[in-house]
Amino acid sequence: VKKGERELKIADRVLVGGTKAGVVRFLGETDFAKGEWCGVELDEPLGKNDGAVAGTRYFQCQAKYGLFAPVHKVTKIGFPSTTPAKAKTTVRKMVATPSNLKRSPSASSISSLSSVASSISGRPSRTGLLTETSSRYARKISGTTALQEALKEKQQHIEQLLAERDMERAELAKSTSHLGEMEHELTLLRTGHEQQVLEMDAKMDQLRALVVAADREKVELLNQLEEEKRKVEDLQFRVEEESITKGDLEVATVSEKSRIMELERDLALRMKDVSELRQRLESTKGSGSTDDLALPSPLLEEVSSLRNQITAMNSEHLSQLNAWKYKLAASDSHHQQDLQQLRATNDTLSMDNKTLQAKLDQASVQTAEVVSQWKSKIEAAMASQQQAMEDLKSSSSKGAAEQSAELLEMKITFEKLKVERQAESENAKIEQERVRLVHAKEVEELKGQMLVITEDREKQLESLRSQLDSATDQHLVEMEEALSKLQDTELKVKDLQVSLSEGQERVGALEALEAQVATADQKVAEYELLQEAETRGKKEIERLGKQLEEAQSQIVTIKASQHDGESKVSDLAKQLEEREQSHAILEQALATVSQDKQTLEEQLQSMKEMIGSTSNTQQKLQHTMQEMLEKLKTKEEQQASLSSEVVELKSQLSAMERKMKSAEVKTTQLSEEKTKLENDISEMIKSSGDNSTQLTKMNKDLKEKEMKQNELHAQLTQSTEEIGRLQECLEQSTRTAEQSQQEALQKHQDQLSTLQEKMIELRKQVELSEQSRKQLQSTHERSLSEVSTKSETITKELSHKLQQAEDEVQSSKERNGQLEKQIQELKTQVERVQAMRAAEEAHQSLEQETRERSALQQQEAETSAALETSRLNNQQLQQELEALKEKNSKYQEDLSHSKQQLSSENQRIGTLCKEIEEMKLAATHKSQQLSALHEENVKLSGELGRSKDEVTSHQKLEEERSALNNQLLEMKKRETLLKKGFDEEKNSLQKSIAATSALITERDNELERLRSEVSALRGENAMAKDLQSAVQTLQSDKAKLERKIQSLEKKINDDKRQLDNAPTSSDDPVVDPLREEQESTEHQDTIDFLNSVIVDLQRKNEELKMKLEMMVEASLNGNTSHDMNTSDRLGESGKKPLPPRLFCDICDCFDRHDTEDCPTQAQQMSESPPHTAYHGSRSNERPYCETCEVFGHWTDSCNDDETF
């Protein structure tokens, strides 16, 4: 194509990149890049803008319809630079030349006829010369005889000349008629040829339009295929997600079953405990009184409540199991349906592929048959041409023998004709040389265009190689990133192991709680021993009562005088009743202690459940790892199938390129042979002259070639029909695939909506749980502070009361001495016995008070220990929550990063698919060129019949075929290298996809673990509430006991006053020593007991203070429970704890800097964008592109596909 034809104008139809068609709307320089740019309004929304780039508008069009590209990348549709059009122009010129050359014989024949006529008209001059000679002869000869002879000779000579003239006239008439007929036939042939040329041009235009439409349809089909591939990938991802959910459900069912088994074991243990308690009750019934029957009632209530809870839990678990089973069945059915659909689509696609392959095989067989037929036809034409040449030679030899006489006679007449013919031949040679020069120029232009095309192809191959190299580099980078991610996952596994160790430490805490429960059981046993002691004391009281009754029977006579003493006895009896009431209150306190025991057991159960949940999470992690391995296998199989498809596409492309190269070689050969044939035809026309036999043979050859042309047209129609059938099959397959993809997309969208709703609900639940946790934390802290203050006040009050009690004991000793003196002064034994009884009752009341105080102190210690454990648990939970939040943020960042990687990989896959499409389009373009070249071959094969030197050309073709085979081998080697590179890229993609899928599954598992931990935190918050309620009940019981102590103290003071007011009497020698010994032993026991209680309380207070200080230090340092335990151990050994590690939430790294000192915050805080500047060093050379005329990259690494 000439340069004037290539220049673009506004409103021209153009192609951008060989695939995107549109209209030119802008030509010139732009602001966004240097150089000349062409703005095109596309026919389809495949562009990048609406005519405006970077705020400046160059033309107006719809969105996604505008595209800017360099001028050298835009080709004009009216004057394409492809080989078919060139072939068409050459065919037209080559077809036109023979007709011009055929006109010269007719002109030469007309000139020959005129020369013959002139020679005939010149014959009378010859007769005139003869008459002159005869007259001279007549003058010399005398006589009549000589004259008569001369006349006879003259008459004979005249008759001969007349006969010759008649013969020549007849021959001339025949030749003129024959020439007229030939000229008429030639005109008819020329008109027919011109009509055929016009028809072929129209057909070529139609075929071009059909090819453009087919290209568009092919692009649409390829886009649809890409969409179907994406839909299939989405379906596979959905199937994988559903399999993961199925595995999670199975793991949940297994965990529920294990939980049910644990509950059944706990039930069996509880039943054993109940049976043991019943045995104890039966054993205590024989020894205890009626008051002891009320003790096992709380245990029975506890057993009944536990049974109710177990039945409720069993019912709930059964309902949950049924629901899970139903969900599993539904998901299985859904999975099976999806799998059936996928199998059906795969079967249809495989069938379509098989049919297309069969059709391709048929087409290849047909092409082979057509080639063999053409070869046989060419050989037959060559043989017939050789026979015709031999016939011509034989006929020419025979004609020369017969006409030798005539030629000798007509030498004089033909001399003029030779001169004229020489002049005409010189003119014809000049014209032939001019035509040859024109053809040589055209051939040179075609060769230059072919060189340009080959250079473009080499550039495209180099660009593809550079793209492959860049893709390999990118895949290496991605591999490194995947390795870093694997290292991160290993670190996360280590963190999980640390969390498992923390869970083991929790198990140790649970074991400590179990030890506490065992101590509580020991206390209950001690309480039972105390009850037995109480029963013994009651027996002794009964014995003393019997002695009193005996004494009363002995001293009935003295009762009248001692009426005041009886009133005191009645008061003491009332006090005994009140003490019994206080005993009942103490039993109630015991019931509260049993309730506390129940709460502690519930805490133990909850901790066991936590341990079970951690074990379940471990099982889930193992299960997810197995599933990920299976997914990796499936992905590898998919990648293998894709690689096989790509290999097939590459083989097809290589075959098309081979065909293109062979066709180009054939075109060059045919063009050379055409020039040779034209020269041969011109020489044949010169040598032929007026031979009619040759004209008839040429007519026959033309008719045979027309027949061959008709046969070729029929073959073309058959091939077009087959192409239409193939297109229909492709359309049907694409429709079915589109329907299946639409259904899968709808299902996937429904599932996505449900998952999004579930995620929103879970987020709401997490927010509510965090709010409730904060509220519980605040309330727990308040209650802890209140309990600590109250415990301190109570301990102070108790210590003060103990001191007062000691003082009162001492004062009571003194008063007892005075009372002893007064009792000695009493004369009667009744008063002495009554005084003894009152002293015993006072002693019992003191013992009861001390017991109550010790029980209160124990309860306070237990409540403080429980509060401390709850506080520790809360702090541990807070730290775990913070760690989980940090992990969640990290996982979200990793998820976003993996999504970005997936999107980038999808973009790369899209670019690869686009490259494959471009290669396919190039293949179709080359197939069109092959079809055009095939048509040229058909036309040129008709002219090959006239050639003489076909044998030499055939040898050349064989040599070129060997050269092409060598080129094919080289191309195969290149193909193998390209396949290797593609396989490597595929493997890297598979690895990156596997790494991203593993990260996604790990994050899903961690999210599920977080949900389970949130549920566990809710349970622990409920336990904290229960502990708070237990503390409140203990505080109320404590207040009641304090009131009772005050009332008892008041009563003791009243008794002392009454004893002080009573009259003194003489000593009794029998009662005094017994009383003194008993009182001294009792006072010494009470004092020792109170001292031991005070020492225990002080020790426990000191331990609590130490623990509180450690807790405060740990909370300030932000250590976990594991760190606290280690700090306790270090405190015992005398070593200091380690400082906390630095961690940045933004950079997600340890030991570099803190979040507050992160340097990226300064970049994020800057609101104004930075000014554009070159930040490189002045010594280095800036990269500059000569094609784009822009800084930023080198010319070697320029992207030819850059558009705006």
Protein Blocks (a to p, Z undefined) as FASTA:
>chain_A
ZZklmpccehiacdehhlagcddfbgcddfkbgcjddddddfbdcbfbehiaghiafbdc
dehkaccddfklpccfklccbfklmmmmmmmmmmmmmmmmmmmmmmmmmmmmmmmmmmmm
mmmmmmmmmmmmmmmmmmmpgcjklmmmmmmmmmmmmmmmmmmmmmmmmmmmmmmmmmmm
mmmmmmmmmmmmmmmmmmmmmmmmmmmmmmmmmmmmmmmmmmmmmmmmmmmmmmmmmmmm
mmmmmmmmmmmmmmmmmmmmmmmmmmmmmmmmmmmmmmmmmmmmmmmcfklmmmmmmmmm
mmmmmmmmmmmmmmmmmmmmmmmmmmmmmmmmmmmmmmmmmmmmmmmmmmmmmmmmmmmm
mmmmmmmmmmmmmmmmmmmmmmmmmmmmmmmmmmmmmmmmmmmmmmmmmmmmmmmmmmmm
mmmmmmmmmmmmmmmmmmmmmmmmmmmmmmmmmmmmmmmmmmmmmmmmmmmmmmmmmmmm
mmmmmmmmmmmmmmmmmmmmmmmmmmmmmmmmmmmmmmmmmmmmmmmmmmmmmmmmmmmm
mmmmmmmmmmmmmmmmlmmmmmmmmmmmmmmmmmmmmmmmmmmmmmmmmmmmmmmmmmmm
mmmmmmmmmmmmmmmmmmmmmmmmmmmmmmmmmmmmmmmmmmmmmmmmmmmmmmmmmmmm
mmmmmmmmmmmmmmmmmmmmmmmmmmnomafklmmmmmmmmmmmmmmmmmmmmmmmmmmm
mmmmmmmmmmmmmmmmmmmmmmmmmmmmmmmmmmmmmmmmmmmmmmmmmmmmmmmmmmmm
mmmmmmmmmmmmmmmmmmmmmmmmmmmmmmmmmmmmmmmmmmmmpmbfklmmmmmmmmmm
mmmmmmmmmmmmmmmmmmmmmmmmmmmmmmmmmmmmmmmmmmmmmmmmmmmmmmmmmmmm
mmmmmmmmmmmmmmmmmmmmmmmmmmmmmmmmmmmmmmmmmmmmmpmklmmmmmmmmmmm
mmmmmmmmmmmmmmmmmmmmmmmmmmmmmmmmmmmmmmmmmmmmmmmmmmmmmmmmmmmm
mmmmmmmmmmmmmmmmmmmmmmmmmmmmmmmmmmmmmmmmpccddddfklmmmmmmmmmm
mmmmmmmmmmmmmmmmmmmmmmmmmmmmmmmmmmmnopafklmmmmmmmmmnopacdddd
dddfklopghkbcfklpmklmmmmpmbdcddddfbdfkbccdddfklopahiafklpcfk
bcZZ
